Amino acid sequence: MADRSANARDGRTWLAAAAAAAAALAISVGFGRFSYGLVLPAMEKSTLGSFGRASWLSSINLGGYLIGVILVTALAGRVPATVLLRAGLAGTILGLVLLAISPSFVPLALAMAVAGISSGGVWVPVTGVVAEVAPPNRQGVALGITVAGVGIGLVASDVIVTLVGSHFGPQSWRADWGLEAVGGVMALAVTVTVIPAVHGTARAAERSWRSLRRLIDRRAVLLAYGAYGLGYVIYTTFLVAGLERSGRLAASSAGAVFALVGVTSALGGPALGRLSDRVGRRPMLVAGQLTLALCSIVLPTPSLVLALASAAVFGVLMSGVGATVVAHLSDNVEPHHVPGAFGVLTLALGAGQFVGPAFGGYLVDATGGFRATFAVAAGAFVVGAAAATRLRRSLPATEAPVAGRATVDPGED
């Protein structure tokens, strides 16, 4: 706790750490997971042959992510969080390189698994690092800056696809993955240089689970986060393909819609994270998931204006809801327990993400369209909003009585 207090007094330390953490997430999540939705149409046409096979690659990636979360959660406290973060980022770079050179489905599946495991190895410790160095009344905004890295990665992915698409033809997606690997090397250098060492304690993962169980209505938060994961992975995986196959949006227009998700998510994390610091976590999570459901139900659409509106709002809330969930956890768990506790919580997110792409791809092949797939995403967000109404009420940070640590409703189990 002393280390955290010292770091918290230095605004430049936590801001720099949050920015470096955002760069790590831009690679591991923005590139290693979400950019697949942008290149999926090209990969399906040139190599994979069906949306069913293409969707299985996404599920393999997210299944690997689940494995990575389990591994890192088990290691939390035994290995410094900064070491886990850098190892996960290095593994993501390897996965991106393998994606660029893999000739067929099986090698691509292996590459997606490597990238997925590694992204889980980044996502869990990066939140612990930021929670450790940020002051209590800046948890929401610091985690919002961190989560904004995902949106930055999405925007960068669209820029890369746009720049290389006209030069490499049907196999342009290979160059996309290769350039993203180069970006990963740069991000790794930043994290090594900027992020301070954060150490855990022995058996942290076990104690973190106990803290999570004692301080949070675990059933509600696990369901809310898992449903959120199911909904947003379907939306981001099938957004570009759904808009292209609607028949009225060209590939360039569909790519622009995808990029807009990234732009607005980069802004939404800090803005809504800060707002949740003021109004409380539970209202943000309920309203956010209901709005995400509305964004999903309007897709796919032949209207570019409606698609842009959906993507803009979705991006803001995708990062904002994610940042608010992590901030809710940080309110109720000691900072050095956050990586392990968040790892346990993220198992629910990973489960929803694993199921989403394969089921969504099956519905596309079975129905010949995307409406049923996006309807499933909307339903998942509604379930998440309902679960979020049962979360314990965290006071806004400005009202929390002890060092920004939120109180909870008495008598709740």
C-alpha positions as CSV (number, residue, x, y, z in Angstrom):
1,M,0.0,0.0,0.0
2,A,2.9,2.3,0.6
3,D,4.1,2.0,-2.9
4,R,0.7,2.8,-4.2
5,S,0.4,5.9,-2.0
6,A,3.8,7.2,-3.2
7,N,2.9,6.6,-6.8
8,A,-0.6,8.1,-6.4
9,R,0.9,11.4,-5.3
10,D,2.8,11.7,-8.6
11,G,0.2,12.4,-11.2
12,R,2.7,11.9,-14.0
13,T,3.4,8.3,-12.8
14,W,-0.2,7.1,-13.0
15,L,-1.0,8.9,-16.2
16,A,2.1,7.6,-17.9
17,A,1.4,4.1,-16.6
18,A,-2.2,4.3,-17.8
19,A,-1.1,5.5,-21.3
20,A,1.5,2.7,-21.5
21,A,-1.1,0.2,-20.4
22,A,-3.4,1.5,-23.2
23,A,-0.6,0.8,-25.7
24,A,-0.4,-2.8,-24.4
25,L,-4.1,-3.3,-24.8
26,A,-4.1,-1.7,-28.3
27,I,-1.8,-4.6,-29.4
28,S,-3.1,-7.5,-27.3
29,V,-6.8,-6.8,-27.5
30,G,-7.2,-4.2,-30.3
31,F,-4.9,-6.1,-32.7
32,G,-4.8,-9.6,-31.3
33,R,-8.6,-10.0,-30.8
34,F,-10.8,-7.3,-32.3
35,S,-9.0,-6.6,-35.6
36,Y,-10.1,-10.0,-36.8
37,G,-13.6,-8.7,-37.4
38,L,-12.1,-6.2,-39.9
39,V,-10.1,-8.8,-41.9
40,L,-12.7,-11.6,-41.5
41,P,-14.4,-11.0,-44.9
42,A,-11.1,-11.1,-46.8
43,M,-9.9,-14.2,-44.9
44,E,-13.2,-16.0,-45.5
45,K,-13.1,-15.3,-49.2
46,S,-9.4,-16.1,-49.9
47,T,-8.6,-18.9,-47.4
48,L,-11.4,-20.1,-45.1
49,G,-14.4,-20.6,-47.4
50,S,-17.3,-20.2,-44.9
51,F,-18.4,-18.1,-42.0
52,G,-18.6,-21.2,-39.9
53,R,-14.9,-21.8,-40.3
54,A,-14.1,-18.2,-39.9
55,S,-16.1,-17.9,-36.7
56,W,-14.4,-20.9,-35.3
57,L,-11.1,-19.1,-35.6
58,S,-12.5,-16.3,-33.5
59,S,-13.8,-18.7,-30.9
60,I,-10.4,-20.4,-30.8
61,N,-8.8,-17.0,-30.2
62,L,-11.3,-16.3,-27.4
63,G,-10.9,-19.8,-25.9
64,G,-7.2,-19.2,-25.8
65,Y,-7.9,-15.9,-24.0
66,L,-9.9,-17.9,-21.4
67,I,-6.9,-20.2,-20.9
68,G,-4.6,-17.2,-20.6
69,V,-6.8,-15.6,-17.9
70,I,-6.8,-18.9,-15.9
71,L,-3.0,-19.1,-16.2
72,V,-2.3,-15.5,-15.2
73,T,-4.8,-15.7,-12.3
74,A,-3.0,-18.7,-11.0
75,L,0.3,-16.8,-11.2
76,A,-0.9,-13.6,-9.7
77,G,1.1,-12.8,-6.6
78,R,3.8,-15.3,-7.5
79,V,5.0,-13.4,-10.5
80,P,5.2,-9.6,-10.6
81,A,2.3,-8.1,-12.6
82,T,4.7,-6.2,-14.8
83,V,6.5,-9.4,-15.8
84,L,3.2,-11.1,-16.7
85,L,2.2,-8.0,-18.7
86,R,5.4,-8.0,-20.8
87,A,5.3,-11.7,-21.3
88,G,1.7,-11.6,-22.6
89,L,2.6,-8.7,-24.9
90,A,5.6,-10.7,-26.3
91,G,3.3,-13.7,-26.9
92,T,0.8,-11.5,-28.7
93,I,3.5,-10.3,-31.1
94,L,4.4,-14.0,-31.8
95,G,0.8,-14.8,-32.5
96,L,0.5,-11.9,-35.0
97,V,3.6,-13.0,-36.8
98,L,2.2,-16.6,-37.1
99,L,-1.1,-15.2,-38.4
100,A,0.8,-13.3,-41.1
101,I,2.6,-16.5,-42.4
102,S,0.1,-19.3,-41.8
103,P,-1.1,-20.9,-45.1
104,S,-4.3,-22.7,-44.0
105,F,-6.9,-23.2,-41.4
106,V,-5.0,-25.4,-38.9
107,P,-1.9,-23.1,-38.7
108,L,-4.2,-20.2,-38.4
109,A,-6.1,-21.8,-35.6
110,L,-2.8,-22.3,-33.7
111,A,-1.8,-18.7,-34.3
112,M,-5.2,-17.5,-33.1
113,A,-4.8,-19.6,-29.9
114,V,-1.3,-18.1,-29.2
115,A,-2.7,-14.6,-29.7
116,G,-5.7,-15.4,-27.5
117,I,-3.7,-16.9,-24.6
118,S,-1.3,-13.9,-24.7
119,S,-4.1,-11.3,-24.7
120,G,-5.5,-12.9,-21.6
121,G,-2.0,-12.6,-20.2
122,V,-2.1,-8.9,-20.8
123,W,-5.6,-8.0,-19.9
124,V,-5.5,-9.3,-16.3
125,P,-2.2,-7.9,-15.0
126,V,-2.6,-4.5,-16.8
127,T,-5.7,-3.7,-14.7
128,G,-3.8,-4.6,-11.5
129,V,-0.9,-2.3,-12.5
130,V,-3.1,0.7,-13.1
131,A,-5.2,0.0,-10.0
132,E,-2.0,-0.1,-7.9
133,V,-0.5,3.2,-9.1
134,A,-3.7,5.4,-9.6
135,P,-5.1,7.3,-6.6
136,P,-8.5,6.2,-5.3
137,N,-10.4,9.1,-6.7
138,R,-8.9,8.6,-10.2
139,Q,-9.6,4.9,-10.5
140,G,-12.4,5.3,-13.1
141,V,-10.5,7.7,-15.3
142,A,-7.2,5.8,-15.1
143,L,-8.9,2.6,-16.1
144,G,-10.8,4.4,-18.7
145,I,-7.6,5.6,-20.3
146,T,-6.3,2.1,-20.2
147,V,-9.4,0.5,-21.8
148,A,-9.3,3.3,-24.5
149,G,-6.2,1.4,-25.8
150,V,-8.6,-1.2,-27.3
151,G,-10.3,1.5,-29.4
152,I,-6.9,2.9,-30.5
153,G,-6.0,-0.5,-31.7
154,L,-9.2,-0.8,-33.7
155,V,-8.6,2.6,-35.4
156,A,-5.0,1.6,-36.1
157,S,-6.2,-1.7,-37.6
158,D,-8.6,0.1,-40.0
159,V,-5.8,2.5,-41.0
160,I,-3.5,-0.5,-41.7
161,V,-6.2,-2.3,-43.7
162,T,-6.9,0.8,-45.8
163,L,-3.2,1.4,-46.5
164,V,-2.2,-2.1,-47.5
165,G,-5.5,-3.3,-49.1
166,S,-4.8,-1.8,-52.5
167,H,-1.2,-3.2,-52.7
168,F,-1.6,-6.9,-51.7
169,G,-4.9,-8.0,-53.3
170,P,-6.8,-11.0,-51.8
171,Q,-3.9,-11.8,-49.4
172,S,-3.7,-8.3,-47.9
173,W,-4.8,-9.6,-44.6
174,R,-1.4,-11.2,-44.2
175,A,0.3,-7.8,-44.4
176,D,-2.2,-6.4,-42.0
177,W,-1.2,-8.9,-39.3
178,G,2.5,-8.4,-40.1
179,L,2.3,-4.6,-39.6
180,E,0.4,-5.1,-36.4
181,A,3.3,-7.3,-35.1
182,V,5.7,-4.4,-35.8
183,G,3.4,-2.1,-33.7
184,G,3.5,-4.7,-31.0
185,V,7.3,-4.5,-30.8
186,M,7.0,-0.7,-30.3
187,A,4.4,-1.1,-27.6
188,L,6.5,-3.6,-25.7
189,A,9.4,-1.1,-25.7
190,V,7.1,1.5,-24.2
191,T,5.8,-0.8,-21.4
192,V,9.3,-1.8,-20.5
193,T,10.4,1.8,-20.3
194,V,7.4,3.5,-18.6
195,I,5.4,1.1,-16.4
196,P,6.8,0.8,-12.8
197,A,7.4,-2.5,-11.1
198,V,4.3,-3.8,-9.3
199,H,4.7,-6.8,-7.0
200,G,2.1,-9.1,-5.5
201,T,2.1,-11.4,-2.5
202,A,2.1,-15.1,-2.1
203,R,-1.3,-16.9,-2.6
204,A,-2.8,-13.6,-3.9
205,A,-5.1,-15.4,-6.3
206,E,-6.7,-17.4,-3.5
207,R,-7.1,-14.4,-1.3
208,S,-8.4,-12.4,-4.2
209,W,-11.2,-14.9,-4.8
210,R,-12.1,-14.7,-1.2
211,S,-12.2,-10.9,-1.4
212,L,-14.3,-11.0,-4.5
213,R,-16.7,-13.4,-2.9
214,R,-17.0,-11.4,0.3
215,L,-17.2,-7.8,-1.1
216,I,-19.2,-8.2,-4.3
217,D,-22.5,-9.8,-5.2
218,R,-20.5,-12.2,-7.3
219,R,-23.4,-13.9,-9.1
220,A,-24.7,-10.6,-10.4
221,V,-21.4,-9.2,-11.5
222,L,-20.3,-12.5,-13.1
223,L,-23.5,-12.6,-15.1
224,A,-23.4,-9.0,-16.0
225,Y,-19.8,-9.2,-17.2
226,G,-20.3,-12.5,-19.0
227,A,-23.4,-11.3,-20.9
228,Y,-21.5,-8.1,-21.8
229,G,-18.7,-10.2,-23.3
230,L,-21.1,-12.3,-25.3
231,G,-22.9,-9.3,-26.7
232,Y,-19.9,-7.1,-27.7
233,V,-17.9,-10.0,-29.2
234,I,-20.8,-10.8,-31.6
235,Y,-21.2,-7.1,-32.5
236,T,-17.5,-6.5,-33.2
237,T,-16.9,-9.9,-34.9
238,F,-19.7,-9.6,-37.4
239,L,-20.1,-5.8,-37.8
240,V,-18.1,-5.4,-41.1
241,A,-19.3,-8.7,-42.6
242,G,-22.9,-7.9,-41.8
243,L,-22.8,-4.4,-43.2
244,E,-21.0,-5.6,-46.4
245,R,-23.5,-8.4,-46.9
246,S,-26.5,-6.1,-46.4
247,G,-25.9,-5.3,-50.1
248,R,-25.8,-1.5,-49.9
249,L,-22.6,-0.7,-48.1
250,A,-19.2,-1.1,-49.9
251,A,-16.3,-2.6,-48.1
252,S,-14.7,0.8,-47.6
253,S,-17.9,2.1,-46.0
254,A,-18.2,-0.9,-43.7
255,G,-14.6,-0.5,-42.7
256,A,-15.2,3.2,-41.8
257,V,-18.1,2.1,-39.5
258,F,-15.7,-0.3,-37.8
259,A,-13.1,2.4,-37.4
260,L,-15.7,4.6,-35.8
261,V,-16.2,2.0,-33.1
262,G,-12.5,2.4,-32.3
263,V,-12.5,6.2,-32.4
264,T,-15.4,6.5,-30.0
265,S,-14.3,3.7,-27.7
266,A,-11.0,5.5,-27.3
267,L,-13.0,8.5,-26.0
268,G,-15.7,6.6,-24.1
269,G,-13.4,4.8,-21.7
270,P,-12.0,7.9,-20.0
271,A,-15.2,9.9,-20.2
272,L,-17.6,7.3,-18.8
273,G,-15.0,6.0,-16.4
274,R,-14.8,9.5,-15.0
275,L,-18.6,9.8,-15.0
276,S,-18.9,6.6,-13.1
277,D,-16.6,8.1,-10.5
278,R,-19.2,10.8,-10.0
279,V,-22.6,9.0,-10.3
280,G,-21.7,5.5,-9.2
281,R,-21.0,2.3,-11.0
282,R,-24.4,0.5,-11.0
283,P,-26.4,3.2,-12.8
284,M,-23.7,3.4,-15.5
285,L,-23.7,-0.4,-16.1
286,V,-27.5,-0.7,-16.3
287,A,-28.0,2.2,-18.7
288,G,-24.9,1.3,-20.7
289,Q,-25.9,-2.3,-21.4
290,L,-29.5,-1.3,-22.3
291,T,-28.1,1.2,-24.8
292,L,-25.7,-1.4,-26.2
293,A,-28.7,-3.6,-26.8
294,L,-30.4,-0.9,-28.8
295,C,-27.2,-0.4,-30.9
296,S,-27.2,-4.1,-31.7
297,I,-30.8,-4.5,-32.7
298,V,-30.5,-1.9,-35.5
299,L,-27.8,-3.9,-37.3
300,P,-27.4,-5.0,-40.0
301,T,-28.8,-2.0,-41.8
302,P,-28.8,-0.7,-45.4
303,S,-28.5,2.8,-44.0
304,L,-25.0,4.2,-43.6
305,V,-26.2,7.0,-41.3
306,L,-27.9,4.5,-39.0
307,A,-24.9,2.2,-39.0
308,L,-22.6,5.1,-38.2
309,A,-24.9,6.2,-35.3
310,S,-25.0,2.6,-33.9
311,A,-21.2,2.2,-34.2
312,A,-20.5,5.6,-32.6
313,V,-22.6,5.0,-29.5
314,F,-21.6,1.4,-29.3
315,G,-17.9,2.3,-29.2
316,V,-18.4,4.8,-26.4
317,L,-20.3,2.3,-24.3
318,M,-18.1,-0.7,-25.1
319,S,-15.1,0.8,-23.5
320,G,-17.1,2.7,-20.9
321,V,-19.0,-0.3,-19.6
322,G,-15.7,-2.3,-19.5
323,A,-13.9,0.4,-17.5
324,T,-16.8,0.8,-15.1
325,V,-16.9,-3.0,-14.3
326,V,-13.1,-2.9,-13.5
327,A,-13.6,0.3,-11.5
328,H,-16.4,-1.4,-9.5
329,L,-14.0,-4.3,-8.7
330,S,-11.3,-1.8,-7.7
331,D,-13.7,-0.1,-5.4
332,N,-14.2,-3.3,-3.4
333,V,-11.0,-5.2,-3.6
334,E,-7.6,-4.2,-2.2
335,P,-5.3,-3.0,-5.0
336,H,-2.8,-5.9,-4.7
337,H,-5.7,-8.4,-5.0
338,V,-7.1,-6.8,-8.1
339,P,-5.2,-8.9,-10.7
340,G,-6.3,-12.2,-9.2
341,A,-9.8,-11.1,-8.5
342,F,-10.2,-9.6,-12.0
343,G,-8.8,-12.9,-13.4
344,V,-11.7,-14.7,-11.7
345,L,-14.2,-12.2,-12.9
346,T,-12.8,-12.3,-16.4
347,L,-13.5,-16.1,-16.7
348,A,-17.2,-15.1,-17.1
349,L,-16.3,-12.6,-19.8
350,G,-14.2,-15.2,-21.6
351,A,-16.9,-17.8,-21.5
352,G,-19.3,-15.4,-23.1
353,Q,-16.7,-14.4,-25.7
354,F,-15.9,-18.1,-26.5
355,V,-19.6,-19.0,-27.2
356,G,-20.5,-15.9,-29.2
357,P,-18.6,-16.1,-32.5
358,A,-19.2,-19.8,-33.2
359,F,-22.9,-19.5,-32.4
360,G,-23.2,-16.3,-34.3
361,G,-21.5,-17.8,-37.4
362,Y,-23.8,-20.8,-37.2
363,L,-26.8,-18.5,-37.2
364,V,-25.4,-16.7,-40.3
365,D,-24.9,-19.9,-42.2
366,A,-28.3,-21.3,-41.1
367,T,-30.4,-18.2,-41.8
368,G,-28.5,-16.7,-44.7
369,G,-28.3,-13.3,-42.9
370,F,-27.1,-11.5,-39.8
371,R,-30.3,-10.3,-38.1
372,A,-30.6,-13.3,-35.8
373,T,-27.0,-13.0,-34.8
374,F,-27.3,-9.3,-33.8
375,A,-30.6,-10.1,-32.0
376,V,-28.7,-12.6,-29.8
377,A,-26.2,-9.8,-29.0
378,A,-29.0,-7.4,-28.0
379,G,-30.6,-10.1,-25.8
380,A,-27.3,-10.7,-24.1
381,F,-27.0,-7.0,-23.2
382,V,-30.5,-7.0,-21.8
383,V,-29.6,-9.9,-19.6
384,G,-26.4,-8.0,-18.5
385,A,-28.4,-4.9,-17.6
386,A,-30.9,-6.9,-15.6
387,A,-28.0,-8.5,-13.7
388,A,-26.3,-5.2,-13.1
389,T,-29.4,-3.9,-11.2
390,R,-28.5,-6.5,-8.5
391,L,-24.9,-5.1,-8.0
392,R,-24.1,-3.6,-4.7
393,R,-24.3,0.1,-4.7
394,S,-20.9,1.8,-4.8
395,L,-20.9,5.4,-3.7
396,P,-19.4,8.0,-6.0
397,A,-15.7,8.4,-5.3
398,T,-16.4,12.0,-4.1
399,E,-18.7,10.6,-1.3
400,A,-16.8,7.5,-0.4
401,P,-15.8,7.8,3.3
402,V,-12.4,6.2,3.5
403,A,-9.7,7.0,0.9
404,G,-12.1,6.7,-2.0
405,R,-12.9,3.1,-1.1
406,A,-16.6,2.6,-1.8
407,T,-19.1,1.4,0.7
408,V,-21.8,-1.2,0.0
409,D,-25.4,-1.6,0.9
410,P,-25.7,-3.3,4.3
411,G,-27.2,-6.7,4.5
412,E,-26.7,-7.8,1.0
413,D,-25.1,-11.2,0.4
